[in-house]
Amino acid sequence: MFLETIRSPQDLKKIPRDKLPELAAEVRSRIIGVVSKTGGHLASSLGAVELAIAVHYCFQAPEDIIIWDVGHQAYAHKILTGRNERFDTLRQKDGLSGFPCRTESVYDPFTTGHSSTAVSLAFGCAAARDLRETHEKVVAIVGDGALTGGMCFEALNHVGHLGKDMLVILNSNDMAIAPSVGALSTYLNKIISRPIYNRFKDARDAFLKQRLGRIGPRLQKLADKFEELLKGLIVPGIFFEEMGFKYFGPLDGHNTTLLIDTLQNISHLKGPLLLHVITKKGKGFAPAENQPVRFHGTTCFDIASGEVAAPEEKPQASFTDVFSAALQALAQKDKKIAAITAAMPEGTGLTSFAKVFPERFFDVGIAEQHAVGFAAGLARAGLKPYVAVYSTFLQRAYDQIVEEVCLQNLGVVLCLDRAGIVGEDGPTHHGMFDISYLRHLPNMTVMAPADKEDLEAMLAFASECPTPVAIRYPRGTAPCRRENFAVAPVRQGRAEILLDGGVATILALGSMVDVAVDAADILSREGVRVTLVNARFAKPIDEGLVLKLYDATEALVTVEEGVMAGGFGSGVLEALRADGRLFTSAKKVKCLGLPVSFITFGKRKDLLKQYGLCAEGIAAAVREALGR
């Protein structure tokens, strides 16, 4: 086996080129074997195996800088850069990250988890290289999805304008090459990627400019037009050429010989280069090839069948499922309701909405800024847009939330899935910061449902609200309202008392309400009765109730699944300070939440427990606040 001999890319270079397909098969087998047990981003990584081999075969990382956009494609890169022995720990606590991670390896220049950033990062490295007068190569590897992100286009435009030496590899896996086009483009790229062709082209341009006087530039333009016409007939690269790149491709991304030949030919060329390769998602694993979306990010599965093991009992619906069904029910009654997603219809639960209301569903691609701006336009024109997006990705549209939604005071509804701890995807994907970055915005209402019934009621409330609304909900199961708790109507800025008459008050927000009920049960068995509040709103906070319960009980504890700085607990403290109570009373107020740090990856339940966001942790905080 070749894979066992590879400890670094230097070992890779010792393998004969004709044996590299065998290495690719071994790498694929390793990825499938591990991801079947740990879960992870399978299809894209399987598709990029030969590309990772070719890149590390031709470049000298870590001296040469190789940046993988997002990292969904980067498992083979990890395996080839000294992490094969630890690959079994993928996405496990204290193990390997599921994404490139700067603190994990010198071969990962950046920690990346959001799309469309690699070209900007690489261009910064290239510009710094030139200022330092060093000579390392800089490579950015992006997927075709990244091209739907505005940041990627902004970077391509800047690179082409300044003409710095760098290589962008575009990996397309949603298109196929017809045999005739593939053969012609492969032949053409063998020609235009060879150094002799580019030396001839440079010499031709110099001759036309310097020797033929005023007629030279016109002849050069004519020659360039002829070359563009030829390439335009068989190569989809004119767009990149017009942006200032030398374009090569599309090439078969699973042909290691062709990839290595081309990379070696073009790696010494000057200026911005773009190599376009075509790969197949899920390559080498039939279930992933047939269902690339299903295996983009997968849980554990059976290798033989490709099936995820069914749970012994059917799980309760997730918050995403509840959102999906509730929004469709509202849309059936209200034709003004529209749904928007940023390239994640399945993840956000909008796939069925798209089928039922195709004319009112909009997938804008990986373009969260545009999604929010577009929603503002819909709202201004009289529609009711619901933007479904993961909390971590909404960070990318902060300016649009401020300028296009809140400043205009438009009735856009932001539905923040995966708010709080998401688990194995780690720090780039935890939705920890949304309460803090939304709570201080004028005109914005911020809500968090405790359970299924709460989310349904909040979505309906938002449909009637003429101003901006954000509803944040976590990954995982949406509990049903417990039998002994009635569901109060949702009213602007009003909390809901679930248990009353206690010696201490627990103000719980969103996902922490159900956990706080368990904490109340623990304390009750110890003879400590608590008042439990489902806060519902992070903004506006029910200040009247907060002040009333502060006076009526001996201690107050706030609990939220978000970063504490600027969060829900901060809002409660602000209300108490504004009233003056904190300065005139010795009562203990304790806030529970997540720290101001980037939290690692691991099981969601374990991470919440680590920060005291569990029943015993909340009970302990109440005891401490009471001095018991």
Stockholm file with secondary structure:
# STOCKHOLM 1.0

chainA/1-628         MFLETIRSPQDLKKIPRDKLPELAAEVRSRIIGVVSKTGGHLASSLGAVELAIAVHYCFQAPEDIIIWDVGHQAYAHKILTGRNERFDTLRQKDGLSGFPCRTESVYDPFTTGHSSTAVSLAFGCAAARDLRETHEKVVAIVGDGALTGGMCFEALNHVGHLGKDMLVILNSNDMAIAPSVGALSTYLNKIISRPIYNRFKDARDAFLKQRLGRIGPRLQKLADKFEELLKGLIVPGIFFEEMGFKYFGPLDGHNTTLLIDTLQNISHLKGPLLLHVITKKGKGFAPAENQPVRFHGTTCFDIASGEVAAPEEKPQASFTDVFSAALQALAQKDKKIAAITAAMPEGTGLTSFAKVFPERFFDVGIAEQHAVGFAAGLARAGLKPYVAVYSTFLQRAYDQIVEEVCLQNLGVVLCLDRAGIVGEDGPTHHGMFDISYLRHLPNMTVMAPADKEDLEAMLAFASECPTPVAIRYPRGTAPCRRENFAVAPVRQGRAEILLDGGVATILALGSMVDVAVDAADILSREGVRVTLVNARFAKPIDEGLVLKLYDATEALVTVEEGVMAGGFGSGVLEALRADGRLFTSAKKVKCLGLPVSFITFGKRKDLLKQYGLCAEGIAAAVREALGR
#=GR chainA/1-628 SS CCGGGCSSHHHHTTSCGGGHHHHHHHHHHHHHHHHHHHCBCCHHHHHTHHHHHHHHHHSCTTTSEEEESSSTTCHHHHIIIIISTTGGGTTSTTSCCSSCCTTTCTTCSSCCCSTTCHHHHHHHHHHHHHHHTCCCCEEEEEEGGGGGSHHHHHHHHHHHHHTCSEEEEEEECSCCCCHHHHHHHHHHHHHHTSHHHHHHHHHHHHHHHHHSTTHHHHHHHHHHHHHHHHHHHHCTTHHHHHTTCEEEEEEETTCHHHHHHHHHHHTTCCSEEEEEEECCTTTTCHHHHHCTTTTTSBCCCCTTTCCCCCCSSCCCCBHHHHHHHHHHHHHHHCTTEEEEESSCTTTTTCHHHHHHCGGGEEECCSCHHHHHHHHHHHHHTTCEEEEEEEHHHHGGGHHHIIIIIITTTCCCEEEEETBBCCCTTGGGTCBCSHHHHHHTSTTCEEECCSSHHHHHHHHHHHHTCSSCEEEECCSSBCCCCCTTSCCCCCCTTCCEEEECSCSEEEEECTTHHHHHHHHHHHHHHTTCCEEEEECCEEESCCHHHHHHHHHHSSEEEEEEEEESTTSHHHHHHHHHHHHTHHHHCCCEEEEEEECSSCCCCSCHHHHHHHTTCSHHHHHHHHHHHHTC
#=GC SS_cons         CCGGGCSSHHHHTTSCGGGHHHHHHHHHHHHHHHHHHHCBCCHHHHHTHHHHHHHHHHSCTTTSEEEESSSTTCHHHHIIIIISTTGGGTTSTTSCCSSCCTTTCTTCSSCCCSTTCHHHHHHHHHHHHHHHTCCCCEEEEEEGGGGGSHHHHHHHHHHHHHTCSEEEEEEECSCCCCHHHHHHHHHHHHHHTSHHHHHHHHHHHHHHHHHSTTHHHHHHHHHHHHHHHHHHHHCTTHHHHHTTCEEEEEEETTCHHHHHHHHHHHTTCCSEEEEEEECCTTTTCHHHHHCTTTTTSBCCCCTTTCCCCCCSSCCCCBHHHHHHHHHHHHHHHCTTEEEEESSCTTTTTCHHHHHHCGGGEEECCSCHHHHHHHHHHHHHTTCEEEEEEEHHHHGGGHHHIIIIIITTTCCCEEEEETBBCCCTTGGGTCBCSHHHHHHTSTTCEEECCSSHHHHHHHHHHHHTCSSCEEEECCSSBCCCCCTTSCCCCCCTTCCEEEECSCSEEEEECTTHHHHHHHHHHHHHHTTCCEEEEECCEEESCCHHHHHHHHHHSSEEEEEEEEESTTSHHHHHHHHHHHHTHHHHCCCEEEEEEECSSCCCCSCHHHHHHHTTCSHHHHHHHHHHHHTC
//
